Amino acid sequence: MYNGHVDGSFKIYDLSKSVLMSLIKPIDTIIDFGARHGESYDTFSQFYPRRYIMVEPISVCQEIIDFKNLRNVELVRGIVCSDSTERDYDDMFTCVDDNDQSSNLFSERDGRYGATKKERVKLIKESSLGCDRVNFAKINIESGEYDLIELDIFKKFESFVMEAHNGLREGFSYKDVIEKLKDDYELITYGNLDYKDCFIVGFRI
């Protein structure tokens, strides 16, 4: 069910914290899709999840976890995909330095935020995460959200905050997420819907 829109300026970590504060404790599992440089750790670790999974293809995420000695973090270095995917790697991904000084990956397009470089990315079968239930997922994966919502693992998400990228993948916008999930989640959009990205908060019905 789409419950409307809130206009204004928002940050994904502030929205994530609000959602996490509303959940029944204790929290079993949090997954951070697009963990990038591990910025979520200070926010998410406050809720003491039993499992805290970061999903990020770029190597610097592991380096930062080691350097900062982040505890109780499972790093999945790669892109989560369907179990039916036959390939083990995707050679078509591009690493981009965007305007908030973080790095993201997206497939088969040129970066518009800054310098890019090709990286060979491991594809991780969704069942290998071993998740029966995911209390919360933060999703910021540069148009990869349109693939993620099609995976079986998404059905296990009780709540999420997603940055939806409008037009980053040709023909796709936040409206496609709303249409796909409106029967299973209570959804609210945040930000400027006409901008290149906006946020979607969802709670499973």
C-alpha positions in Angstrom: 0.0 0.0 0.0 1.4 3.4 -1.0 0.7 5.8 1.9 2.0 9.0 0.3 4.9 11.3 0.1 6.9 13.5 2.4 8.7 16.4 0.6 12.0 17.8 1.9 15.7 17.0 2.3 16.5 13.6 3.9 19.6 11.4 4.5 19.4 7.6 4.2 21.0 7.1 7.6 18.6 9.3 9.4 15.6 7.5 7.8 17.2 4.2 8.7 17.7 5.1 12.3 14.0 6.2 12.6 12.9 2.8 11.1 15.2 0.8 13.4 13.9 2.7 16.5 10.4 1.7 15.6 11.1 -2.0 15.4 10.4 -4.5 18.1 13.7 -5.5 19.9 15.8 -7.5 19.9 16.8 -7.2 16.2 17.9 -10.4 14.6 19.4 -9.4 11.2 20.3 -6.1 9.5 21.6 -6.1 5.9 23.4 -3.1 4.5 23.2 -3.3 0.7 25.8 -0.9 -0.7 27.8 -0.6 2.5 30.5 1.4 0.7 33.0 2.7 3.3 31.1 1.2 6.2 29.4 4.5 7.1 26.4 2.7 8.5 28.3 1.0 11.3 28.0 3.8 13.9 24.2 3.9 13.4 23.3 0.3 13.0 25.6 -1.2 15.6 23.7 0.8 18.3 20.8 -1.7 17.8 22.9 -4.8 18.6 21.6 -7.0 15.9 22.5 -10.7 16.2 23.7 -10.6 12.5 25.0 -7.4 10.8 25.7 -8.1 7.2 27.5 -5.6 4.9 27.1 -6.2 1.2 29.7 -4.3 -0.9 31.9 -5.3 -3.9 34.7 -2.7 -3.5 37.8 -3.8 -1.7 38.1 -0.7 0.5 35.2 -1.8 2.6 37.2 -4.8 4.0 40.2 -2.5 4.5 38.1 -0.1 6.6 36.5 -2.9 8.6 40.0 -4.2 9.4 41.5 -0.7 10.1 38.7 0.4 12.4 38.4 -3.1 14.0 34.7 -3.2 13.4 33.2 -6.0 15.4 30.4 -8.5 14.7 30.2 -7.6 11.0 29.9 -10.1 8.2 31.2 -8.7 4.9 29.7 -10.1 1.7 32.1 -8.8 -1.0 30.1 -9.0 -4.2 26.7 -8.5 -5.7 23.8 -10.6 -4.5 22.0 -12.4 -7.3 19.5 -15.1 -7.9 20.4 -18.7 -7.2 19.7 -19.5 -10.8 22.5 -17.3 -12.1 25.1 -19.4 -13.8 28.0 -17.0 -13.8 30.3 -16.6 -10.8 31.6 -13.1 -11.8 30.4 -10.0 -13.7 33.1 -8.2 -15.6 30.8 -5.4 -16.7 30.6 -3.5 -13.4 32.0 0.0 -13.0 33.2 1.5 -9.8 32.3 5.2 -9.4 33.5 7.9 -7.1 30.3 9.9 -6.5 29.8 13.3 -5.1 29.7 12.3 -1.4 33.2 10.8 -1.6 31.9 7.2 -1.5 32.1 4.5 -4.1 29.3 2.6 -5.7 29.0 0.0 -8.4 26.5 -0.3 -11.2 26.4 -2.3 -14.4 26.8 -1.4 -18.1 26.6 2.4 -18.0 29.0 5.3 -17.8 29.4 7.1 -14.4 27.9 10.6 -14.1 29.3 11.5 -10.7 33.1 11.3 -11.3 36.0 9.1 -12.2 35.2 5.5 -13.0 37.1 2.2 -13.1 36.3 -1.3 -14.1 36.3 -4.0 -11.5 35.6 -7.7 -11.7 32.8 -8.4 -9.3 31.9 -11.7 -7.6 28.2 -12.7 -7.9 26.9 -14.1 -4.6 23.9 -16.5 -4.6 21.1 -15.1 -2.4 20.6 -18.4 -0.5 24.3 -18.3 0.6 23.5 -15.4 3.0 21.5 -17.9 5.1 18.8 -15.4 6.1 15.4 -16.8 7.2 14.3 -13.3 8.4 15.7 -9.8 7.8 14.4 -7.2 10.3 15.8 -4.3 8.3 17.6 -3.6 5.0 19.3 -0.4 3.9 19.6 -0.3 0.1 21.7 2.1 -1.8 23.1 0.3 -4.9 22.9 2.7 -7.8 19.9 1.3 -9.7 20.6 -2.3 -8.6 17.5 -2.0 -6.4 15.4 -2.8 -9.5 17.1 -6.2 -9.6 17.0 -6.8 -5.8 13.3 -6.4 -5.5 12.9 -9.3 -7.9 14.9 -11.7 -5.7 13.4 -14.2 -3.3 15.5 -12.7 -0.4 13.5 -9.5 -0.6 10.4 -11.4 0.5 12.2 -11.9 3.9 12.6 -8.1 4.5 10.3 -6.9 7.3 11.3 -3.3 6.7 13.7 -1.3 4.5 14.9 2.1 3.5 15.9 2.3 -0.2 17.4 5.0 -2.3 15.6 4.8 -5.6 17.5 6.1 -8.6 15.3 7.7 -11.1 16.4 7.3 -14.7 19.8 6.0 -13.8 18.7 2.8 -15.5 16.9 3.8 -18.6 13.1 3.4 -18.2 13.2 2.8 -14.4 12.1 5.0 -11.5 10.8 4.9 -8.0 7.3 4.2 -9.5 8.5 0.7 -10.5 9.4 -0.1 -6.9 6.0 1.1 -5.7 4.2 -0.9 -8.3 6.2 -4.1 -7.4 5.9 -3.8 -3.6 2.6 -2.1 -2.9 0.7 -5.3 -2.2 3.2 -6.5 0.4 4.5 -3.3 2.1 3.2 -0.1 3.5 5.3 2.4 1.5 6.1 6.1 2.0 8.4 8.1 -0.4 10.7 10.9 0.9 12.5 13.7 -0.9 12.1 15.2 -4.4 10.4 12.7 -6.7 11.5 14.6 -9.7 15.2 14.5 -8.7 17.7 11.9 -9.8 17.0 9.9 -6.6 14.5 9.8 -3.7 13.9 7.5 -0.7 11.3 4.7 -0.1 10.6 3.4 3.3 8.7 0.1 3.6 7.1 -2.0 6.3 5.9 -5.5 5.5 2.1 -5.7 5.9 
